[in-house]
């Protein structure tokens, strides 16, 4: 079964008891987002908003809200796509298992994008930007945003060649700030992304930088916009493979339109114009603040008959986009050793905001005849930090597969136990300073600036971990409420962070104080604002520890030393995970909107 439209998919979900229809009018200003969050938190169904205040169009969200529902949407095609990716990884697999891979080449060829010459559903009508559902997710957001866009641009070196185009998911601000209503929208993307490469090329040319923004269409289309694809496989072909139906397109006024999208916004990205974009409640759980980003001048807004405005809500994970991470892992796991030789597993931890924390397992094959210590896994770590999206990682913990062949990066408590039992803080800390981090991560020393820390461990267990404090343990004035997040991981409530020098003196004084205790079974200590909250759940620990720390500035150690420019410590490692004055604000919900959403959902049994 292949879906011809987003409406087809939504109807299928409804037939199978996976859809909630909200029939009364709902305000897109905060209220729809809050309803979405509450339904998502309860692992509820997809949501169809039949009446959106201020818009003639219906909206749908949470269709990927659970891993099971995501798998359901792609149940007829997922295995075929896996086979194509497996064959791309190892073409000789066809000879080994011809029965499994017999149809794989046909799957790829039959999914090539096709031009629609005789009209298309998306050209049914036109509208204006202000008629689209103006969905605002968080109180401090700078305006309404598109949160599930498919942004299409073409390489100026290959005009008209859809196979060399770029389809990416970059957020689009529809209203607010200095944008001219109905004439301009904001484009948030970084220059290392595919669209940024195109932008750089167009800057040297006299030709206009045309862009099309698709919303909706078969569910595979949105996913294809975020899928990290193997070299040589276009997003449009992948969308066709996963949909079980070719990506159909047509051209109007020089723009490419997705024939089966629900909406297409066409326009021209202004090459030398920047305007403030944001704030926006983002996937790290904080606001990404207003910064100057490119602007698109809007030409037309097309829509199909009876369209659905597809949106999601971004915020502290897990959120709906967590299913994208799960599906990516399902599809690209076979490619990991090809992309990173020697790497067995790689897990970008969703609960920590994805980029702040990577967990990895690598094969250690260097010098097998001498002391077991990190060697090849350091080479692998450098490859990870020098490649594509993984280059945005801030903390990378990598273990050697030969220490525990059954180790799994997705079993996070066990992975931390494995690392903390074996790590040697005098040897296994490797910093990169004054480098780039995720633009959305405000824990660094500047916008898009910060540091990285690789923790690479290999060898026998050095310690047993404990979740009990020594009998004589105490804390100096200003520090209190110690709570264990995991065995061997202690969170301590510290004074509020005010200025850098005072914070550094506090952390170093605590390290000197702790020298008097036997803490060999507690190798990691966090300084936090609320230790009870941090230790309450695994997700809280991961979020607080790794989104609020800049490794070079916020890492301390008991009995620390520097030797030949290598820093380490002979006692526990301390990470200062307090909120800093330069951090972006946390996301929080408007209590009045929260109550209104609760009353509405009570009527639907939620």
VMD Tcl script that draws the C-alpha trace (Angstrom):
set ca {
  {0.00 0.00 0.00}
  {1.35 3.42 -0.91}
  {-0.09 6.73 0.27}
  {-0.92 9.21 -2.49}
  {-1.25 12.05 0.02}
  {-1.02 13.01 3.66}
  {-4.81 12.75 3.85}
  {-4.54 9.10 2.71}
  {-2.14 8.38 5.57}
  {-4.31 10.16 8.14}
  {-7.39 8.22 7.00}
  {-5.42 4.98 7.33}
  {-4.42 5.91 10.87}
  {-8.05 6.64 11.70}
  {-9.22 3.28 10.34}
  {-6.73 1.61 12.63}
  {-7.65 3.57 15.77}
  {-4.59 5.83 15.71}
  {-6.20 9.25 15.20}
  {-7.84 11.80 17.47}
  {-10.12 14.37 15.83}
  {-10.39 17.70 17.63}
  {-13.65 19.17 16.31}
  {-13.91 22.48 18.16}
  {-11.97 25.55 17.08}
  {-8.47 25.62 18.53}
  {-6.09 28.58 18.68}
  {-2.77 28.01 16.85}
  {-1.17 30.52 19.23}
  {0.25 28.11 21.87}
  {-2.93 26.05 22.36}
  {-2.47 23.55 19.52}
  {1.13 22.97 20.58}
  {0.13 22.32 24.18}
  {-2.54 19.82 23.08}
  {0.09 18.10 20.95}
  {2.57 17.89 23.84}
  {0.05 16.46 26.26}
  {-1.13 13.80 23.80}
  {2.46 12.94 22.86}
  {3.52 12.62 26.51}
  {0.79 10.01 26.98}
  {1.87 8.09 23.88}
  {-1.43 9.07 22.29}
  {-2.62 9.06 18.68}
  {-2.05 11.40 15.77}
  {-4.16 14.56 16.07}
  {-6.36 16.12 13.38}
  {-7.38 19.70 14.16}
  {-10.55 20.24 12.14}
  {-10.97 23.94 12.90}
  {-7.91 26.14 13.24}
  {-8.60 29.66 14.44}
  {-7.77 32.24 11.78}
  {-7.21 29.73 8.98}
  {-9.48 27.93 6.50}
  {-7.18 24.88 6.56}
  {-7.12 21.82 8.81}
  {-3.89 20.73 10.52}
  {-2.41 17.42 11.64}
  {0.38 16.55 14.05}
  {1.89 13.66 16.00}
  {1.63 11.20 13.11}
  {5.16 9.98 14.00}
  {4.40 10.23 17.73}
  {5.47 6.67 18.60}
  {8.04 4.32 17.10}
  {5.24 1.81 16.53}
  {3.10 4.30 14.58}
  {6.10 5.38 12.51}
  {6.80 1.75 11.64}
  {3.11 1.31 10.77}
  {3.18 4.18 8.29}
  {6.10 2.60 6.45}
  {5.20 -1.04 7.04}
  {4.95 -1.91 3.35}
  {8.23 -0.33 2.25}
  {10.66 -0.26 5.18}
  {12.14 -3.69 4.59}
  {12.63 -3.04 0.86}
  {14.46 0.21 1.59}
  {16.67 -1.56 4.14}
  {17.66 -4.05 1.46}
  {18.68 -1.26 -0.94}
  {20.83 0.36 1.77}
  {22.38 -2.99 2.74}
  {23.25 -3.66 -0.91}
  {24.77 -0.19 -1.25}
  {26.94 -0.96 1.78}
  {28.09 -4.30 0.38}
  {27.30 -5.04 -3.29}
  {28.68 -8.58 -2.87}
  {25.74 -9.34 -0.56}
  {23.70 -9.92 -3.74}
  {25.88 -12.91 -4.58}
  {25.70 -14.27 -1.05}
  {21.91 -13.95 -0.64}
  {20.39 -13.37 -4.10}
  {16.91 -14.21 -2.84}
  {16.93 -11.37 -0.33}
  {18.29 -8.76 -2.72}
  {16.70 -9.79 -6.02}
  {14.29 -6.85 -6.11}
  {16.56 -4.24 -4.51}
  {17.92 -2.68 -7.75}
  {14.38 -2.45 -9.12}
  {13.22 -0.75 -5.90}
  {15.74 2.05 -6.41}
  {15.20 2.43 -10.16}
  {11.40 2.39 -9.89}
  {11.55 5.13 -7.24}
  {13.32 7.71 -9.40}
  {11.44 11.05 -9.33}
  {9.08 11.62 -12.26}
  {7.92 14.83 -13.87}
  {4.16 15.40 -13.94}
  {3.26 17.08 -17.22}
  {-0.52 17.28 -16.89}
  {-1.24 19.26 -13.73}
  {-1.02 18.13 -10.13}
  {-3.10 18.14 -6.94}
  {-1.00 20.89 -5.36}
  {-1.98 23.38 -8.08}
  {-5.67 23.27 -7.08}
  {-5.57 26.72 -5.49}
  {-3.44 29.52 -4.08}
  {-3.51 31.35 -0.78}
  {-1.49 33.79 1.36}
  {1.01 33.19 4.14}
  {-1.33 34.71 6.75}
  {-4.04 32.19 5.83}
  {-1.83 29.24 6.78}
  {-2.19 27.93 10.36}
  {-0.05 30.35 12.37}
  {1.28 27.83 14.87}
  {3.34 29.18 17.73}
  {4.82 26.55 20.06}
  {6.23 28.43 23.07}
  {5.44 31.77 24.75}
  {8.73 33.50 23.78}
  {8.73 32.32 20.15}
  {9.30 35.20 17.74}
  {6.24 34.31 15.67}
  {4.63 31.40 13.85}
  {6.91 28.74 12.35}
  {6.75 25.86 9.92}
  {8.17 22.94 11.88}
  {7.84 20.19 9.23}
  {9.07 21.93 6.05}
  {10.76 20.28 3.09}
  {12.99 22.99 1.63}
  {14.00 22.38 -1.98}
  {16.86 24.13 -3.78}
  {18.90 23.31 -6.87}
  {22.63 23.42 -7.42}
  {23.40 26.36 -9.75}
  {26.07 24.18 -11.37}
  {23.33 21.69 -12.36}
  {20.18 23.76 -12.97}
  {17.06 21.69 -13.47}
  {18.78 18.46 -12.35}
  {16.56 17.12 -9.59}
  {19.04 14.33 -8.85}
  {21.61 16.92 -7.71}
  {19.15 19.05 -5.75}
  {18.92 19.41 -1.98}
  {15.85 18.71 0.13}
  {16.34 19.64 3.77}
  {14.31 20.42 6.86}
  {15.23 23.95 7.94}
  {12.84 25.88 10.09}
  {10.83 28.66 8.48}
  {9.48 31.69 10.36}
  {6.17 32.81 8.87}
  {5.45 35.91 10.92}
  {6.83 38.34 13.48}
  {10.10 40.24 13.79}
  {10.81 42.49 10.79}
  {9.34 40.28 8.07}
  {6.96 42.01 5.66}
  {3.64 40.16 6.14}
  {2.77 37.81 3.27}
  {5.89 38.88 1.38}
  {8.81 37.54 3.42}
  {9.61 34.48 5.54}
  {12.71 33.68 7.59}
  {15.07 30.83 6.71}
  {17.12 29.26 9.52}
  {20.03 27.22 8.19}
  {23.78 27.00 8.59}
  {26.30 27.24 5.75}
  {27.52 23.65 6.18}
  {24.06 22.35 5.24}
  {23.24 21.48 1.63}
  {21.19 24.64 1.13}
  {24.06 26.71 2.53}
  {26.41 25.32 -0.12}
  {23.89 26.36 -2.77}
  {23.57 29.81 -1.19}
  {27.35 30.32 -1.33}
  {27.41 29.43 -5.02}
  {24.49 31.71 -5.91}
  {26.22 34.60 -4.16}
  {28.75 34.63 -7.01}
  {26.10 34.58 -9.75}
  {23.57 37.03 -11.20}
  {20.82 34.41 -11.24}
  {18.07 34.48 -8.57}
  {18.31 31.86 -5.82}
  {14.92 30.16 -6.23}
  {13.51 28.04 -3.43}
  {10.39 25.93 -2.87}
  {9.04 24.94 0.54}
  {6.82 21.84 0.59}
  {4.50 21.05 3.50}
  {2.69 17.73 3.75}
  {2.50 15.10 1.05}
  {3.02 11.37 1.74}
  {4.70 10.80 5.14}
  {7.95 9.70 3.52}
  {8.49 13.16 2.06}
  {9.02 14.89 5.41}
  {11.28 12.10 6.61}
  {13.39 12.23 3.44}
  {14.19 15.89 4.21}
  {16.10 14.93 7.38}
  {17.49 11.54 6.36}
  {21.34 11.42 6.17}
  {21.66 9.61 2.86}
  {24.53 7.64 1.35}
  {26.54 9.46 -1.30}
  {24.77 9.36 -4.66}
  {21.25 8.71 -3.36}
  {19.01 11.77 -3.75}
  {16.36 12.75 -1.21}
  {13.70 12.62 -3.92}
  {14.59 9.05 -4.85}
  {14.64 8.04 -1.21}
  {11.22 9.65 -0.69}
  {9.92 7.54 -3.57}
  {11.42 4.33 -2.20}
  {9.99 4.83 1.28}
  {6.62 5.91 -0.09}
  {6.37 3.01 -2.52}
  {5.48 5.63 -5.12}
  {7.62 7.98 -7.18}
  {8.17 11.54 -6.02}
  {6.14 13.50 -8.61}
  {7.00 17.06 -9.49}
  {6.24 19.84 -11.96}
  {7.61 23.29 -12.72}
  {5.84 26.62 -12.50}
  {7.50 30.00 -13.15}
  {10.93 28.42 -12.79}
  {10.10 26.76 -9.46}
  {9.88 23.04 -8.81}
  {6.65 22.00 -7.06}
  {6.05 18.71 -5.28}
  {2.92 17.50 -7.07}
  {1.58 15.59 -4.05}
  {2.42 18.13 -1.34}
  {-0.43 19.76 0.53}
  {1.18 23.20 0.27}
  {4.10 24.67 -1.69}
  {5.53 28.11 -0.94}
  {7.71 29.40 -3.76}
  {10.08 32.32 -3.63}
  {13.58 33.72 -3.95}
  {16.17 33.66 -1.17}
  {17.68 37.14 -1.04}
  {21.42 36.65 -1.29}
  {22.64 39.61 0.72}
  {19.72 40.23 3.08}
  {19.62 39.08 6.69}
  {16.93 39.70 9.26}
  {16.50 38.57 12.86}
  {15.01 35.06 13.06}
  {13.76 33.61 16.36}
  {13.56 33.16 19.27}
  {12.35 29.59 18.82}
  {11.78 26.82 21.35}
  {14.22 24.23 20.10}
  {15.11 20.56 20.49}
  {17.66 21.11 23.27}
  {14.85 22.26 25.58}
  {15.79 25.94 25.46}
  {15.06 28.88 23.19}
  {17.42 29.45 20.30}
  {17.68 33.23 20.44}
  {17.17 35.76 17.68}
  {20.04 35.96 15.19}
  {20.33 37.28 11.66}
  {19.49 34.66 9.04}
  {18.54 34.65 5.33}
  {15.17 35.84 4.08}
  {12.98 34.45 1.30}
  {10.78 36.77 -0.75}
  {7.51 34.91 -1.30}
  {6.18 34.51 -4.84}
  {3.19 32.17 -4.50}
  {1.57 29.78 -2.04}
  {-0.05 26.75 -3.72}
  {-2.29 24.17 -2.08}
  {-4.20 21.04 -3.00}
  {-7.93 20.52 -2.49}
  {-8.79 19.81 1.15}
  {-5.15 20.08 2.29}
  {-3.67 19.29 5.68}
  {-1.13 21.57 7.34}
  {1.49 19.18 8.75}
  {3.25 20.41 11.88}
  {5.08 19.18 14.93}
  {6.18 20.70 18.22}
  {9.85 21.09 19.02}
  {11.13 21.11 22.59}
  {13.05 19.22 25.22}
  {13.30 15.60 24.06}
  {11.80 13.16 23.79}
  {9.43 14.75 21.29}
  {7.79 13.58 18.08}
  {11.01 14.03 16.10}
  {12.58 11.34 18.31}
  {10.91 8.87 15.95}
  {13.01 10.28 13.12}
  {16.14 9.38 15.07}
  {14.80 5.88 15.67}
  {13.94 5.37 12.02}
  {17.31 6.72 10.87}
  {19.03 4.20 13.12}
  {16.87 1.40 11.73}
  {17.90 2.29 8.20}
  {21.53 3.41 8.38}
  {22.96 1.12 11.07}
  {24.40 -1.16 8.34}
  {26.27 1.82 6.85}
  {28.04 2.83 10.08}
  {31.19 0.71 9.56}
  {31.45 1.98 5.98}
  {31.17 5.62 7.02}
  {33.43 5.22 10.08}
  {35.89 2.32 9.67}
  {36.34 0.46 12.94}
  {33.13 1.83 14.46}
  {30.62 -0.73 15.70}
  {27.87 1.53 17.07}
  {27.08 5.22 17.35}
  {24.20 6.71 19.33}
  {23.34 10.42 19.36}
  {21.49 10.61 22.66}
  {18.07 12.13 22.11}
  {17.43 12.95 25.77}
  {20.60 15.07 25.82}
  {19.51 17.08 22.78}
  {21.21 14.81 20.19}
  {24.40 16.76 19.43}
  {25.59 17.44 23.01}
  {26.23 13.72 23.70}
  {27.36 10.84 21.49}
  {27.96 7.30 22.75}
  {30.11 5.04 20.61}
  {31.69 1.59 20.54}
  {34.72 0.90 18.37}
  {36.95 -2.03 17.55}
  {40.39 -1.85 19.11}
  {42.89 -3.63 16.86}
  {46.11 -1.66 17.31}
  {48.98 -3.37 19.12}
  {47.08 -6.44 20.42}
  {50.25 -7.77 22.03}
  {50.73 -5.07 24.63}
  {48.87 -3.11 27.33}
  {45.17 -2.66 26.57}
  {44.59 1.07 26.35}
  {42.67 3.43 24.03}
  {44.42 3.66 20.68}
  {42.33 2.88 17.61}
  {39.17 4.15 19.29}
  {40.84 7.58 19.52}
  {41.36 7.50 15.76}
  {37.70 6.56 15.36}
  {36.66 9.38 17.71}
  {38.59 11.91 15.61}
  {36.88 10.59 12.47}
  {33.47 11.02 14.15}
  {34.24 14.59 15.20}
  {35.45 15.41 11.69}
  {32.43 14.15 9.78}
  {29.16 15.87 8.84}
  {26.53 16.16 11.53}
  {28.59 14.25 14.11}
  {31.13 17.07 13.98}
  {28.66 19.05 16.11}
  {29.07 16.64 19.04}
  {30.22 18.15 22.32}
  {30.77 15.13 24.58}
  {31.80 11.85 22.94}
  {32.10 8.76 25.11}
  {33.68 5.84 23.26}
  {34.37 2.33 24.56}
  {36.24 -0.63 23.08}
  {34.16 -3.56 21.87}
  {36.67 -6.17 23.07}
  {36.06 -5.19 26.71}
  {32.41 -6.28 26.47}
  {31.14 -7.69 23.15}
  {27.55 -7.37 24.40}
  {27.77 -3.65 25.19}
  {24.97 -1.57 23.61}
  {25.02 2.21 23.24}
  {21.22 2.29 23.51}
  {21.34 0.72 26.98}
  {22.48 4.01 28.44}
  {22.73 3.05 32.16}
  {24.81 0.00 31.33}
  {26.99 2.01 28.93}
  {27.74 4.60 31.61}
  {28.46 1.83 34.09}
  {30.89 0.22 31.66}
  {32.73 3.49 31.00}
  {32.83 4.69 34.61}
  {34.11 1.34 35.87}
  {37.06 1.48 33.45}
  {37.85 5.12 32.77}
  {41.21 6.45 33.87}
  {40.83 10.18 34.42}
  {44.61 10.62 34.30}
  {44.72 9.30 30.72}
  {41.33 9.15 29.02}
  {40.25 12.80 28.72}
  {40.91 14.44 25.35}
  {39.81 18.05 24.81}
  {39.35 20.17 21.71}
  {39.15 23.85 22.59}
  {38.05 26.94 20.66}
  {36.10 24.93 18.13}
  {32.57 24.79 16.72}
  {29.52 23.33 18.40}
  {25.84 23.23 17.46}
  {24.44 26.69 16.70}
  {21.50 25.89 18.98}
  {23.76 25.08 21.96}
  {24.32 28.18 24.11}
  {26.58 26.47 26.67}
  {29.73 27.49 24.78}
  {31.91 30.57 24.80}
  {30.03 32.25 21.94}
  {27.45 31.63 19.26}
  {28.44 28.39 17.53}
  {31.68 28.38 19.58}
  {32.74 26.04 22.34}
  {34.76 22.93 23.01}
  {34.59 19.16 22.83}
  {35.59 16.33 25.13}
  {36.33 12.77 24.09}
  {36.27 10.23 26.91}
  {37.84 7.06 25.53}
  {38.14 4.02 27.76}
  {39.57 0.56 27.31}
  {40.86 -2.04 29.71}
  {39.96 -3.96 32.85}
  {37.60 -2.65 35.50}
  {39.37 -0.21 37.78}
  {36.58 0.22 40.31}
  {33.16 -0.89 41.45}
  {30.57 1.88 41.37}
  {28.58 2.89 44.41}
  {25.30 4.72 45.04}
  {26.19 5.34 48.68}
  {28.24 8.12 50.18}
  {31.18 7.41 52.51}
  {30.14 7.41 56.17}
  {32.05 10.59 56.98}
  {31.09 12.45 53.82}
  {30.26 16.15 54.07}
  {30.06 19.19 51.83}
  {31.39 22.71 52.37}
  {29.09 25.66 52.97}
  {26.97 26.49 49.94}
  {26.89 22.91 48.62}
  {24.12 20.56 49.66}
  {21.57 17.87 48.80}
  {23.71 15.15 47.18}
  {21.66 12.71 45.08}
  {22.81 9.82 42.91}
  {21.75 9.91 39.25}
  {23.28 6.51 38.53}
  {25.73 4.34 40.47}
  {28.95 6.32 40.48}
  {27.28 9.58 39.37}
  {26.52 12.11 42.10}
  {24.63 15.39 41.65}
  {25.31 18.14 44.19}
  {23.31 21.34 44.56}
  {25.75 24.25 44.22}
  {25.36 28.02 44.72}
  {23.74 29.78 41.79}
  {26.24 30.59 39.04}
  {26.85 34.35 38.80}
  {30.25 35.23 37.35}
  {32.95 33.06 35.82}
  {35.71 33.73 38.34}
  {33.50 33.08 41.38}
  {32.11 29.90 39.81}
  {35.61 28.64 39.08}
  {36.72 29.36 42.64}
  {33.67 27.52 44.01}
  {34.32 24.42 41.88}
  {38.03 24.35 42.69}
  {37.35 24.82 46.41}
  {34.94 21.90 46.34}
  {37.58 19.76 44.61}
  {40.08 20.57 47.38}
  {37.43 19.75 50.02}
  {36.70 16.38 48.45}
  {40.36 15.31 48.59}
  {39.81 14.21 52.20}
  {37.30 11.48 51.28}
  {37.61 8.06 49.70}
  {35.57 8.62 46.53}
  {37.08 5.94 44.31}
  {33.60 4.41 43.81}
  {32.10 7.76 42.73}
  {34.07 8.82 39.63}
  {31.68 11.53 38.35}
  {30.19 14.48 40.25}
  {27.84 17.10 38.80}
  {27.37 20.61 40.13}
  {23.74 21.55 39.46}
  {21.03 23.99 40.45}
  {18.56 21.29 41.53}
  {20.10 17.94 42.43}
  {16.78 16.30 43.24}
  {15.43 17.14 39.77}
  {18.67 16.06 38.07}
  {18.65 12.66 39.79}
  {14.90 12.05 39.45}
  {15.11 10.39 36.01}
  {17.75 9.21 33.57}
  {16.53 11.77 31.03}
  {16.88 14.60 33.54}
  {20.47 13.59 34.25}
  {21.35 13.43 30.55}
  {19.67 16.74 29.79}
  {21.14 18.74 32.67}
  {24.65 17.28 32.52}
  {25.28 17.61 28.79}
  {23.27 20.63 27.64}
  {24.58 23.00 30.35}
  {28.31 22.34 30.24}
  {31.12 23.60 28.01}
  {33.85 20.95 28.44}
  {36.88 23.25 28.44}
  {35.32 25.74 30.86}
  {33.16 23.55 33.07}
  {35.27 20.44 33.74}
  {37.20 20.19 37.00}
  {38.82 17.37 38.92}
  {39.87 16.27 42.37}
  {43.68 16.33 42.46}
  {43.83 17.73 38.95}
  {47.11 18.10 37.09}
  {48.53 19.21 33.74}
  {51.40 17.27 32.23}
  {52.83 18.14 28.82}
  {49.60 19.96 28.01}
  {47.50 16.93 28.93}
  {44.92 17.61 31.66}
  {43.63 14.93 34.00}
  {42.73 14.22 37.60}
  {43.46 11.49 40.14}
  {40.11 11.73 41.90}
  {36.53 12.21 40.68}
  {35.78 14.31 37.61}
  {33.49 17.31 38.21}
  {31.22 18.81 35.56}
  {29.71 22.20 36.32}
  {26.20 21.77 34.86}
  {24.67 24.84 36.47}
  {22.73 27.37 34.40}
  {24.98 30.22 33.33}
  {23.99 33.84 32.66}
  {24.77 33.47 28.93}
  {22.58 30.39 28.52}
  {19.30 30.60 26.64}
  {16.11 30.42 28.74}
  {14.47 27.06 29.38}
  {11.19 26.30 27.70}
  {8.13 26.65 29.88}
  {4.40 26.45 29.25}
  {1.87 29.24 29.77}
  {-0.24 28.00 32.73}
  {-3.48 29.44 31.32}
  {-2.95 27.66 28.01}
  {-2.08 24.49 29.93}
  {-5.38 24.59 31.81}
  {-7.35 25.28 28.64}
  {-5.75 22.34 26.84}
  {-6.38 20.09 29.82}
  {-10.08 20.97 29.89}
  {-10.41 20.34 26.15}
  {-8.59 17.00 26.24}
  {-10.63 15.82 29.22}
  {-13.64 15.90 26.92}
  {-11.82 13.46 24.64}
  {-10.77 11.11 27.41}
  {-7.19 12.36 27.77}
}
mol new
graphics top color blue
foreach p $ca { graphics top sphere $p radius 0.5 }
foreach p [lrange $ca 0 end-1] q [lrange $ca 1 end] { graphics top cylinder $p $q radius 0.2 }
display resetview
